Amino acid sequence: MATGDLEAGQLLCESMVNPVGIDMLAPRFSWQLKSERRGGLQAAYRIMVADSEENLLRCTDLCWDSGKVQSDESVFCTYEGEPLTSRKRYYWRVKVWDQTEAESDWSTVAYWEMGLLQREDWKALWIEPKQEPVAEDPILSLREALQCDNPTDTSVLHPCPYLRKTFSASSAVRKARLYATAHGVYVFEINGQKAGNQELAPEFTSYDRYLQYQTYDVTDLVKNGENAIGAILADGWYAGRIGLAGNSCQYGDKLGLLFQLELEYEDRTQEIIVSDQQVKCSTGHLIYSDIFIGEKVDARLIKDGWTLPDYDDSAWDPVSAAHFDMSGLVAHYGEPVRVVETLPAVRVITTPKGETVIDFGQVIAGRVSMRVEGPAGTEITLEHSEVLDEHGNFLNNIKGRHKDQKDIYILRGGEPETFEPLFTFHGFRYVKVSGYPGVVLPERFTAAVLSSDMRYTGSFECSDARINRLQMNIMWSQKTNMLSIPMDCPQRERAGWTGDIQVFAPTSAFNMDVLAFLTRWLRNLALEQLPNGEVPNGVPYHKSFIHIDHTLMGKDSSAGWGDAVIIVPWALYEAYGDVKVLEEFYEPMVKWIDYVRRTAENEMPDNFDQMDDVQKERQKYLWNTGYHFGDWLMPSASSPQDSAIKTKEPVATSFYAYSAALLSKIADVLGKHSDAEYYSDLNRRIRKAFSEQYLQYDGTLSAHFQGAYVLALQFDLVPEEARGKVAEQLARLIEENGCRLDTGFVSVPFLLDVLCKYGKRDLAYKLLFQTECPSWLYEVERGATTIWEAWDAIKPDGTVSSMSFNHYAFGCVGDWLYREVAGLRKEQAGYKKIRIQPDVECGLSHASAKYESRYGTIVSGWSKQGRRITVTAIIPPNTTGTVILPNAMHENVKESEMPLNEALGILSYRQTNSGVSVHLGSGSYRFTYDLA
Ligand code: BGC
């Protein structure tokens, strides 16, 4: 019998709310307990699954009834019922008991739906419309590609193919599903209406090994009687001009389509409409469309009603059937790309050069929607950029081949018309408009923000508006670079650089629920791992990416980049407590460490022959050969290559040690204890070799750079007794640099933590509050709305560089803001045990963070007024927390006006030298005290 206020809600299946078209055979369920009382813990649960809602509610013909399971687990509970079937929708609900045996009602009903699980489920044929193959661009060297700054000759681009097929539905349809994918990108319409609301499907994956199909519920679009289904295709990432060098045809030179529309009539009979040779094709108003170059539309060529059944397609061409291996076909996993926000134009500027430029006030990834009225044939050009130059003129600062970011719209004339490109996106804040008939009014333009539509889970706020803007900038860089894959930037490369995401993963997991998104990307990474264990620098690792890496570095991976195979799953495990993500990628992790170990053991530095035996022996544990990106973009280096060369040696060995240590922990989590011992021993040897090779008596490292010290301290690479001296060296370097950082990509995530850990908290805050270049607030004070690729992307003298203005890597400080400034931490992976430890004496007067963990909302907030401290803590049901009240005396602390020993929900408390530590159960708490 249900009692009390206990509830189970927020039901997730495989991290998603009611997913449609998944292919996991044992999906996992998560829910949250809701309880008004403090200290609520789950003692048991019961899950029920049925293939209809009625059966579920009546508890008959169940596919699974877990029975009452005595367990406090409310996340990642695995389905163990009867085998799941293609296409079927399953309904589930859960009820819980707490530790007092109070029982909740059944939760509301949630569902998930299976996609097509067997190869035989696919009756459709791959089809290819009549088309000119996409012209393959000549391979350029990296230098040539970057220097090539000519506008693209768009006459070589092809019109987008249109495909259509008619069908009749013989009676009322109760359920219709469209399963579809493409070579290229696609959009579907049925009877004149778009199917679904996702963009750029099938999205960017390692197509030759992993191609997603999407499932659309199109029940409302199909009608009894005559129908038509149509699709438009574009080059996309498959055949378009992508990556740093802007090469076309990375996966193929012909566009293709595969679709299957399945109808179920009211009488339960079924019909399938598939892609086959009855599909017809043509072209239309999309003159070309390329992800990087842009899109050209001639609205005079719109084929009105082309996806209506009575449209005359007698002049359309037949398509040809094609045969492709379907073994890499998988159901789409994770939230799709959507328009997640629409921004108004903030102002229209006339630049000193006389250009008309719209300012959207925010750097984004997306596209413009424009309303216009004018004579037929009028040609309007929209060019996109993230910055203006130092004089306020429009500047396309991104150099390289095919980086045009230019859309063209030719008016149909007469009625008011709207243009928004379909198959491209740009990184921009400013849009230069040319050829617009009449006055460019801001209200006629909006910007559509594109992103993988993940749930926001975190927010951070404090008393310094500049830090709040920094947090917003981090969010924006995440939102606009997590677009199908974790990209480095949304304009120049748009590539899944492994180093960038390993640096940013912990921050990203605070801001959004990235579990499915990054797991999908990791699956691609695992598929792209080389047989020798190398993990490519970027995923998807397409032909021109490979070519550049081979010519630049003679291999496919770099220290600090390939380590993403270990660091990213670990970050996901830490944030969500998902053990399966560790299990799934354990083998690729082992292969990676094995590759690094073999390289370290077999490749010796040039001066090896001059070494004595002891030195020679040590070399086996140093990863000191080959090209690496090092502490990429270290500010004091004269160029990115210079920072790579100067720092690569300590960085490579540091990451070797770090990855070995993480792998040892991972092996322990997975119960592989002898593996854990092996990697821990390996880590010990690497650390020993590191300090013997690089550490001097006075605590200096031979690579005398901030980043090298940060990594050595963070990864415990120097013996305990030397750590103080090493930390002093780091502090001295920072002070000598005017209290400004000089850290690159891979060390900056740990910089402030290391300073705090070694008693240099003041210095950490000096760096955080620093406004001179290089620093986080320098960018903010220069008007940044996203995180820049380089600290000085705009130089102190105002010069605008050709760096990207939207790279999330240096936004990794966000993780520290949540943990250290607001004090929202975990004591156990996934936040089953929480630690609230605010830094009330950091110079701010208040800070607070909120995080939607899998268990529910966690809040850590504090404020300081004179000596009076208030700490608010929200601990979700089914978790426990420890709140650290800095510099408090227990007898002076009140919780919601009650003395500590009388407050409800408090399990125990303890006076320590540094304050009071309170152990508590779930609930919302408010502590007040005066600083001792
Ligand atoms: C990218 C980076 C990437 C790096 C490799 C750059 O061009 O934009 O973010 O990690 O190359 O060093």
Residues whose N, C-alpha, C, O or C-beta is under 5 A from the ligand:
A	BS01	BGC	D488 W497 G499 D500 F629 W632
